[in-house]
């Protein structure tokens, strides 16, 4: 089986104000970097309302539709904006996760990468924030559990910012394990080691500013990988943010592109050991265009190698 790449041009229609770090050029650079790779290329469908309602209440979805502007931008907060194409983009991102989970669990692909925007891991149950509208990774978890009948799904989030939204959405879900590393201190301020979920199902790994890939590798080997082995997931979902890169302008971790390759390779090896290699990865942050495209390509190359 192959690696699937799931994306849609609608994800480019989510517009942000001039100078905003989360911009369409991010996805354009990612897709250009992935163009030469041998991938099973799939068009992301629009998620159904019922998909979104697995994790967000109906009132939240109704409010987003109500405030969607006909032109220009509607600020949700200082960082998060709606433009006329934003909900189409967000529904494609959520739909990409649903399709990716269906493909991997249905045997159409060994693993999958959703190249989408806006990102998702900061969106809480009824709050859009941190550039995010829908909690894509958590939606993938719930779809795998409730639609496909899995018993255990793990999320590994290596974005430099804490995945507060995924944590909020999965806090009370005993069938999910959420493992997340993040720089601390850093926005949004959550992600302490003592935030461990209602069922001891959350593992936060705070990393100090200016630390590098050596620290990351040590912490994942000591904490994350043993927890994954103990949990024995039937599917691993990755929130693949590349803003821990040393060149990223929004944070102060010093990972190299090779660190992302190492981490992806290790997760793939664990997936092969624990869940027949089944991985679904979705794009989160990363705001230096060159670092983002290079690290994303490396990440996807490791997913491809895992299918050989």
LINNOR-V9419 format. One record per pair of residues at least 4 apart in sequence whose ideal C-beta (glycine too) atoms are under 7 Angstrom apart, sorted by the first residue. I is the first residue (numbers start at 1). J is the second residue. If there is no record, write none. Layout:
i = (I,I)
j = (J,J)
This chain:
i = (1,1,1,1,2,2,2,2,3,3,3,3,3,3,3,3,3,3,3,4,4,4,4,4,4,4,5,5,5,5,5,5,5,6,6,6,6,6,6,6,7,7,7,7,7,7,8,8,8,10,10,10,10,11,11,11,11,11,11,12,12,12,13,13,13,14,14,14,14,14,14,15,15,16,16,16,16,17,17,21,21,22,22,22,22,24,25,25,26,26,26,26,26,27,27,27,28,29,29,29,29,30,30,30,30,30,30,31,31,32,33,33,33,33,34,34,34,34,37,37,37,38,40,42,44,44,44,44,44,45,45,46,46,46,47,47,47,47,47,47,49,49,51,51,51,51,52,52,52,52,53,54,54,54,54,55,55,55,55,55,56,56,56,56,56,57,57,58,59,60,60,61,62,63,64,64,64,65,67,67,68,68,68,68,69,69,69,69,69,70,71,73,73,73,74,74,75,76,76,76,76,77,79,79,80,80,80,80,82,85,86,86,87,88,89,89,89,90,90,90,90,91,92,92,93,93,93,93,93,93,93,94,94,94,94,95,96,96,96,97,97,97,97,97,97,97,98,98,99,100,100,100,100,100,101,101,101,101,101,102,103,103,103,104,104,104,104,104,104,105,105,105,105,110,110,110,111,111,111,111,111,111,111,112,113,113,113,114,114,114,115,116,116,117,118,118,118,119,119,119,119,119,120,120,120,120,120,120,120,121,121,121,121,121,121,121,121,121,121,122,122,122,122,122,122,122,123,123,123,123,123,123,123,124,124,124,124,125,125,128,128,130,130,132,134,135,135,135,135,136,136,137,137,137,137,137,137,137,138,138,138,138,139,140,140,140,141,141,141,141,141,141,142,143,144,144,144,144,145,145,145,150,150,151,151,152,152,152,152,152,153,153,153,153,153,153,154,154,154,154,154,154,155,155,155,155,155,155,156,156,156,156,156,157,157,157,157,158,158,158,158,159,159,159,159,159,159,159,160,160,160,160,160,160,160,160,160,160,161,161,161,161,161,161,162,162,162,162,162,163,163,163,164,164,164,165,166,166,166,167,167,167,167,167,170,170,171,171,171,172,173,174,174,176,177,177,177,177,178,178,178,179,179,179,179,180,180,180,181,181,181,181,182,182,182,182,183,183,183,183,183,184,184,184,186,190,191,191,191,192,192,193,193,195,195,196,196,197,197,203,203,203,205,205,205,207,207,207,207,207,209,210,210,211,211,211,212,212,213,213,213,213,214,215,216,216,216,217,217,218,219,220,220,220,220,221,223,224,225,225,225,226,227,228,228,228,229,232,233,233,234,235,235,235,236,236,236,236,236,237,238,238,238,239,239,240,240,240,240,240,241,241,241,242,242,242,242,242,242,242,243,243,243,243,243,243,244,244,244,245,245,245,245,245,246,246,246,247,247,248,248,248,248,249,249,250,255,255,257,257,257,257,258,259,260,260,260,260,261,261,261,262,263,264,264,264,264,265,265,266,267,267,268,268,268,268,268,269,270,271,271,271,271,272,272,277,279,281,286,286,286,287,288,289,290,291,292,293,294,295,296,297,298,299,300,301,302)
j = (107,109,110,307,40,109,110,307,39,40,109,110,111,112,113,300,303,304,307,39,40,42,100,103,109,112,34,39,40,41,42,113,115,42,44,96,99,100,112,114,11,31,44,96,115,116,43,44,92,85,88,89,92,27,89,92,93,116,117,24,27,28,85,88,89,83,85,86,89,117,118,83,85,20,22,23,81,73,81,250,287,26,117,118,131,28,29,289,30,117,286,289,292,31,115,117,32,33,289,292,293,34,115,283,292,293,296,35,115,293,293,294,296,297,39,115,297,300,300,301,304,304,109,99,92,95,96,99,116,95,99,91,92,95,51,52,91,94,95,98,53,61,94,98,139,143,56,61,94,134,58,139,142,143,146,135,138,139,142,169,60,61,125,126,134,125,126,62,63,64,126,65,66,67,68,87,133,87,74,82,74,82,86,87,73,74,82,83,84,84,84,81,82,83,81,82,81,80,81,82,128,129,130,131,128,129,130,131,86,89,90,133,91,92,93,117,118,94,118,133,134,95,96,116,114,116,117,118,120,134,136,98,134,136,139,99,100,114,116,101,114,136,139,140,280,282,102,143,103,104,112,114,140,280,105,140,143,144,280,106,108,109,112,109,111,112,235,278,280,144,148,235,278,277,306,307,277,278,279,280,303,306,307,280,281,300,303,281,282,283,283,282,283,283,131,132,133,131,132,283,284,285,132,134,135,136,137,165,282,132,135,137,157,159,163,165,166,239,284,129,130,131,132,164,165,188,128,129,132,133,134,135,165,129,164,165,168,168,169,132,133,161,188,165,139,139,165,166,169,140,282,141,155,157,166,237,239,282,142,166,169,170,143,144,237,280,145,153,155,170,176,237,146,147,148,150,153,235,150,153,175,234,235,175,234,175,231,232,233,234,175,176,233,234,235,237,177,179,228,231,233,236,166,176,178,179,237,239,179,224,236,238,267,163,166,180,239,181,241,244,263,163,182,239,241,243,284,285,182,183,186,241,243,244,248,251,253,285,182,186,187,188,243,285,180,182,188,190,191,167,180,239,168,188,190,169,170,178,239,171,178,180,195,202,176,178,197,198,202,198,201,199,201,201,201,227,231,233,197,201,202,203,224,227,228,191,204,205,205,207,216,219,186,191,206,207,207,209,251,252,253,191,206,207,251,195,195,204,206,204,206,204,206,202,204,200,202,201,202,223,224,227,219,223,224,211,215,216,219,253,252,252,254,215,253,254,254,255,217,255,256,259,218,219,220,255,259,221,262,222,223,224,225,263,266,225,227,228,229,266,270,230,231,233,270,274,274,274,274,275,275,275,278,280,267,271,275,278,279,280,267,279,281,282,284,281,282,283,284,299,284,285,286,260,285,286,291,292,295,296,248,250,251,285,286,287,251,253,255,255,286,288,291,295,254,255,256,288,291,286,287,288,291,287,288,287,259,260,261,294,295,298,262,263,264,295,298,299,265,298,302,266,267,268,299,302,303,269,302,270,271,279,272,279,302,303,306,273,274,275,277,278,279,277,306,306,303,303,291,292,295,292,292,293,294,295,296,297,298,299,300,301,302,303,304,305,306)
